[in-house]
Amino acid sequence: MQTQPLDIQQFISDMPKAELHVHLEGTLEPELSFALAVKNHIPLEFETPEQLITAYDFHDLPSFLKIYYAGMNVLIKEEDFYQLTWDYLTKAASENIVYAELFFDPQAHTCRGVSFETIITGIHKAQLDAEQKLGIRSQLIMCFLRELSAESAMEHLKLAMPYLPWLVGVGLDSNERDNPPAKFAEVFEHARALDLKLTMHCDVNQHNTLTHIKQCLDDIQVDRIDHGVNALQDPALLEKIKQKQLGLTVCPISNRFVVQSLTSNEVRQMLEHELLVTINSDDPAYFRAYLNENFIELQKEGQFSAQEMVTLVENAFKVSWLKDTEISQYLYQVSQYVKQAEHQAA
């Protein structure tokens, strides 16, 4: 009996997946941005969504952050944060993402006079509705902006206290230069005492990145590292990450804006080292690519096999902040999907 060739792109698209590194503010599509600007009487520099997309001219982290923070000024009211979250989860569900861990940056909004309650309530309501109506489960990770003070981060951790059941963890993102993980050691120590999981960004090719990764491992003792590609440059760091079984949340198309590569070679090396590397979309509205596009583009550049794609998907569930029984259920879904795809190709 002749075997049908596997359509790898369709195989990836239809597979049940998890996303662990996506910034809600980074899912703000130009069309929603314009709609909210009109509703909230916020002036924009551009006349059409297409003009806004043309302005997405990023070449490094600072140039991206400048446009990123300007874009979120349209988010003012609870329903805005609801719509932002609902739209992402709707898109994610359409790509067969069954579980997501969502970053949000409250300091970027409270500094504009938006209350913490407004932000997190809008997000949380959308999460509940999406789980009920779309079947996509999600958990929320509060990130601190590293260019702001540790005192500001601690203040926002305190603001989050009434909403702890709505949070699964805390993270650290934004401009890394001169803002090492150790700056926030006390804040993350408090977060751990509150039973929150810990993660930190170590973006690709940033200043002192190996020092930052080492601080994440030794000083902060994170549960996961976001990006972390440069760990490949230090065998000792690699071994420590492997021993701790830490997940690495790599974002290929986001990386391409910084290093002109999807880092497919680096992802392959991580797989060869048996690291728990995962694939994610980061800020998909700005990089014009959601999770499926990241997987598909990575597969094309690196010529990954179907089994390697499955491993990357399984890794995301394995390092997710779910209960072990829930992880097992999702991994079973993946295995059943693979068996069915193999049967259909036979």
C-alpha positions as CSV (number, residue, x, y, z in Angstrom):
1,M,0.0,0.0,0.0
2,Q,1.4,3.4,-1.0
3,T,2.0,5.9,1.8
4,Q,0.7,9.4,1.2
5,P,3.3,12.2,1.9
6,L,2.6,14.1,5.1
7,D,1.5,17.7,4.6
8,I,3.8,19.1,7.3
9,Q,2.2,22.5,7.4
10,Q,-1.3,21.0,7.8
11,F,0.0,18.6,10.3
12,I,1.4,21.5,12.4
13,S,-1.7,23.7,12.0
14,D,-4.1,21.0,13.1
15,M,-2.0,19.7,16.1
16,P,-3.3,20.7,19.6
17,K,-0.7,23.1,21.0
18,A,0.2,25.3,24.0
19,E,1.7,28.8,23.9
20,L,3.7,29.9,26.9
21,H,5.3,33.2,25.7
22,V,2.8,35.7,24.3
23,H,2.3,39.3,25.5
24,L,-1.3,40.3,25.5
25,E,-0.4,43.9,24.6
26,G,1.6,42.4,21.7
27,T,-1.6,40.9,20.3
28,L,-3.2,44.3,19.8
29,E,-4.1,44.2,16.1
30,P,-4.1,47.5,14.1
31,E,-7.8,47.3,13.4
32,L,-8.6,46.9,17.2
33,S,-6.2,49.7,17.9
34,F,-8.0,52.1,15.6
35,A,-11.4,51.0,16.9
36,L,-10.4,51.7,20.5
37,A,-8.7,55.0,19.6
38,V,-12.0,56.2,18.1
39,K,-14.0,54.9,21.1
40,N,-11.7,56.4,23.7
41,H,-10.9,59.6,21.8
42,I,-7.2,58.8,21.5
43,P,-5.4,60.5,18.6
44,L,-3.2,58.3,16.4
45,E,-0.3,59.3,14.2
46,F,-1.7,57.2,11.3
47,E,-4.8,57.4,9.3
48,T,-5.3,53.7,8.5
49,P,-4.3,50.3,10.0
50,E,-2.2,49.7,6.9
51,Q,-0.2,52.9,7.6
52,L,0.4,51.7,11.1
53,I,1.7,48.3,9.9
54,T,4.1,50.1,7.6
55,A,5.5,51.8,10.7
56,Y,6.5,48.5,12.2
57,D,10.1,48.9,11.3
58,F,12.0,47.1,14.1
59,H,15.7,46.2,14.0
60,D,16.4,45.7,17.7
61,L,14.6,45.5,21.1
62,P,14.6,49.3,21.8
63,S,13.1,50.2,18.4
64,F,10.4,47.6,18.9
65,L,9.6,48.8,22.5
66,K,9.2,52.4,21.4
67,I,6.3,51.5,19.0
68,Y,5.0,48.8,21.4
69,Y,4.4,51.1,24.3
70,A,3.0,53.9,22.2
71,G,0.5,51.4,20.7
72,M,-1.1,50.4,24.0
73,N,-2.2,53.9,24.9
74,V,-5.6,53.0,23.4
75,L,-6.3,50.5,26.2
76,I,-8.3,52.5,28.8
77,K,-11.4,50.7,30.0
78,E,-12.2,47.2,31.3
79,E,-13.9,46.3,28.1
80,D,-10.8,47.2,26.1
81,F,-8.7,44.7,28.0
82,Y,-11.5,42.2,27.6
83,Q,-11.6,42.7,23.9
84,L,-7.8,42.5,23.6
85,T,-7.8,39.2,25.5
86,W,-10.9,37.8,23.8
87,D,-9.5,38.5,20.3
88,Y,-6.2,36.8,21.0
89,L,-7.9,33.7,22.5
90,T,-10.2,33.5,19.6
91,K,-7.3,33.6,17.2
92,A,-5.4,31.1,19.3
93,A,-8.3,28.7,19.4
94,S,-8.6,28.9,15.6
95,E,-4.9,27.7,15.4
96,N,-5.7,24.7,17.6
97,I,-4.0,26.2,20.7
98,V,-5.8,24.5,23.6
99,Y,-3.8,26.1,26.4
100,A,-2.0,29.5,26.8
101,E,-0.1,31.3,29.4
102,L,-0.5,35.0,28.9
103,F,1.8,37.8,29.9
104,F,0.5,41.3,30.7
105,D,2.3,44.5,31.7
106,P,0.3,46.4,34.3
107,Q,2.9,49.1,34.9
108,A,2.5,50.2,31.3
109,H,-1.1,51.0,32.0
110,T,-1.1,52.2,35.7
111,C,1.4,54.8,34.7
112,R,-1.3,56.2,32.4
113,G,-3.9,56.3,35.2
114,V,-5.6,53.0,34.4
115,S,-6.3,51.1,37.6
116,F,-4.9,47.6,38.2
117,E,-8.4,46.4,38.9
118,T,-9.6,47.6,35.5
119,I,-6.7,45.8,33.7
120,I,-6.9,42.4,35.4
121,T,-10.7,42.2,35.6
122,G,-11.1,42.8,31.8
123,I,-8.5,40.1,31.1
124,H,-9.9,37.6,33.6
125,K,-13.5,37.9,32.3
126,A,-12.3,37.2,28.7
127,Q,-10.3,34.2,29.9
128,L,-13.4,32.7,31.6
129,D,-15.6,33.4,28.5
130,A,-13.0,31.9,26.1
131,E,-12.7,28.7,28.2
132,Q,-16.5,28.3,28.3
133,K,-17.3,29.3,24.7
134,L,-14.1,28.4,22.8
135,G,-12.7,25.6,24.8
136,I,-9.3,27.2,25.3
137,R,-7.8,27.3,28.7
138,S,-5.4,30.0,29.8
139,Q,-3.5,31.3,32.8
140,L,-2.1,34.7,33.5
141,I,1.5,35.8,34.2
142,M,2.1,39.4,35.5
143,C,5.3,40.9,34.1
144,F,7.4,43.7,35.6
145,L,9.1,46.2,33.4
146,R,12.8,45.9,34.1
147,E,13.6,49.5,33.2
148,L,11.4,50.7,36.1
149,S,12.4,50.4,39.7
150,A,12.3,47.3,41.9
151,E,10.1,49.4,44.2
152,S,7.5,49.9,41.4
153,A,7.6,46.1,40.8
154,M,7.0,45.4,44.5
155,E,4.2,48.0,44.5
156,H,2.4,46.1,41.7
157,L,3.0,42.8,43.4
158,K,1.1,44.2,46.3
159,L,-1.6,45.5,44.0
160,A,-2.0,42.0,42.7
161,M,-2.6,40.5,46.2
162,P,-6.4,40.5,46.0
163,Y,-6.2,38.8,42.6
164,L,-3.7,36.0,43.4
165,P,-6.1,33.3,42.4
166,W,-6.2,34.8,38.9
167,L,-2.4,34.6,38.5
168,V,-0.1,31.6,38.0
169,G,3.2,33.5,38.0
170,V,5.3,36.6,37.5
171,G,7.8,37.5,34.8
172,L,10.3,40.2,33.9
173,D,10.4,41.8,30.5
174,S,11.2,44.9,28.5
175,N,14.6,46.6,28.1
176,E,17.4,44.5,29.5
177,R,20.3,46.9,29.2
178,D,21.5,47.8,32.7
179,N,18.5,46.0,34.2
180,P,19.8,42.6,35.3
181,P,17.6,39.9,37.0
182,A,19.4,40.5,40.3
183,K,17.8,44.0,40.5
184,F,14.5,42.3,41.2
185,A,15.7,39.5,43.5
186,E,13.6,40.7,46.5
187,V,10.4,41.1,44.4
188,F,10.7,37.6,43.0
189,E,11.5,36.2,46.4
190,H,8.2,37.6,47.7
191,A,6.4,36.3,44.6
192,R,7.7,32.8,45.3
193,A,6.5,33.0,48.9
194,L,3.1,33.7,47.4
195,D,3.3,30.4,45.5
196,L,3.7,32.1,42.2
197,K,5.8,30.6,39.5
198,L,8.8,32.6,38.2
199,T,10.1,33.4,34.8
200,M,12.4,36.1,33.2
201,H,13.2,37.3,29.7
202,C,16.8,36.7,28.6
203,D,16.4,38.1,25.0
204,V,18.7,37.0,22.2
205,N,22.0,38.8,21.9
206,Q,21.4,41.3,24.7
207,H,24.2,43.0,26.6
208,N,25.6,40.8,29.4
209,T,23.1,38.1,28.5
210,L,25.1,35.2,29.9
211,T,25.4,37.0,33.2
212,H,21.6,37.5,33.2
213,I,20.9,33.8,32.4
214,K,23.3,32.8,35.3
215,Q,21.5,35.2,37.7
216,C,18.1,33.7,36.6
217,L,19.4,30.3,37.5
218,D,21.5,30.9,40.6
219,D,20.1,34.1,42.2
220,I,16.4,34.1,41.3
221,Q,16.0,30.3,40.7
222,V,13.4,30.7,38.0
223,D,11.0,28.0,37.0
224,R,11.4,28.9,33.3
225,I,13.5,31.2,31.0
226,D,11.9,33.2,28.2
227,H,14.0,33.2,25.1
228,G,17.4,32.0,26.5
229,V,19.0,31.2,23.2
230,N,22.4,32.5,24.2
231,A,22.7,29.8,26.9
232,L,24.1,27.7,24.0
233,Q,27.3,29.7,24.3
234,D,28.1,28.4,27.8
235,P,28.2,24.6,28.4
236,A,27.9,25.1,32.2
237,L,24.7,27.1,31.8
238,L,23.3,24.5,29.4
239,E,24.0,21.7,31.8
240,K,22.3,23.5,34.7
241,I,19.2,24.3,32.6
242,K,19.1,20.6,31.6
243,Q,19.5,19.4,35.2
244,K,16.8,21.7,36.4
245,Q,14.6,20.7,33.4
246,L,13.7,24.3,32.8
247,G,11.7,25.3,29.8
248,L,13.0,27.8,27.2
249,T,10.4,29.8,25.4
250,V,11.9,30.6,22.0
251,C,10.1,33.0,19.6
252,P,11.5,32.4,16.1
253,I,9.9,35.2,14.1
254,S,10.5,37.7,16.9
255,N,14.2,36.6,16.9
256,R,14.4,37.3,13.1
257,F,13.8,41.0,13.7
258,V,16.9,41.1,16.0
259,V,19.3,38.6,14.5
260,Q,17.9,38.1,11.0
261,S,17.3,34.4,11.6
262,L,14.6,32.3,13.0
263,T,17.3,30.7,15.1
264,S,16.5,27.3,13.6
265,N,20.1,26.2,14.1
266,E,19.9,27.1,17.8
267,V,16.6,25.3,18.2
268,R,18.1,22.2,16.6
269,Q,21.0,22.4,19.0
270,M,18.7,22.7,22.0
271,L,16.8,19.6,20.8
272,E,20.1,17.8,20.4
273,H,21.0,18.7,24.0
274,E,17.6,17.4,25.0
275,L,16.6,20.8,26.4
276,L,12.9,21.5,26.9
277,V,12.7,24.2,24.1
278,T,9.3,25.5,23.1
279,I,8.1,27.6,20.2
280,N,6.0,30.8,20.7
281,S,4.8,34.0,19.0
282,D,5.9,36.7,21.5
283,D,4.1,39.8,20.1
284,P,2.2,38.4,17.1
285,A,0.3,41.5,16.1
286,Y,3.5,43.4,15.7
287,F,5.6,40.6,14.1
288,R,2.6,39.7,11.9
289,A,2.8,36.0,12.8
290,Y,0.9,33.9,15.3
291,L,2.0,30.5,16.6
292,N,1.2,28.4,13.6
293,E,3.2,30.8,11.4
294,N,6.2,30.5,13.8
295,F,6.1,26.7,13.7
296,I,5.7,26.6,9.9
297,E,8.4,29.2,9.1
298,L,10.8,27.5,11.6
299,Q,10.2,24.1,10.0
300,K,10.9,25.4,6.6
301,E,14.1,27.2,7.5
302,G,15.4,24.3,9.6
303,Q,13.9,21.4,7.7
304,F,12.7,19.9,10.9
305,S,11.0,16.5,10.8
306,A,7.4,15.9,11.9
307,Q,8.6,14.1,15.0
308,E,10.8,17.1,15.9
309,M,7.7,19.4,15.6
310,V,5.8,17.0,17.9
311,T,8.6,17.2,20.4
312,L,8.5,21.0,20.4
313,V,4.8,20.9,21.0
314,E,5.0,18.3,23.7
315,N,7.8,20.3,25.4
316,A,5.4,23.3,25.8
317,F,2.9,21.1,27.7
318,K,5.6,19.5,29.8
319,V,7.0,22.9,31.1
320,S,3.6,24.6,31.4
321,W,2.4,25.6,34.8
322,L,-0.4,23.1,34.9
323,K,-1.0,20.2,37.3
324,D,0.7,17.0,36.3
325,T,-2.7,15.3,35.6
326,E,-3.7,18.1,33.3
327,I,-0.3,17.9,31.5
328,S,-0.8,14.2,31.0
329,Q,-4.3,14.8,29.5
330,Y,-2.9,17.3,27.0
331,L,0.0,15.1,26.0
332,Y,-2.5,12.3,25.4
333,Q,-4.4,14.6,23.1
334,V,-1.2,15.2,21.1
335,S,-0.3,11.5,20.9
336,Q,-3.8,10.6,19.7
337,Y,-3.6,13.3,17.1
338,V,-0.3,12.0,15.9
339,K,-1.6,8.4,15.7
340,Q,-4.6,9.6,13.7
341,A,-2.4,11.6,11.3
342,E,-0.1,8.7,10.8
343,H,-3.1,6.4,10.2
344,Q,-4.5,8.7,7.6
345,A,-1.2,9.0,5.8
346,A,-0.7,5.2,5.7
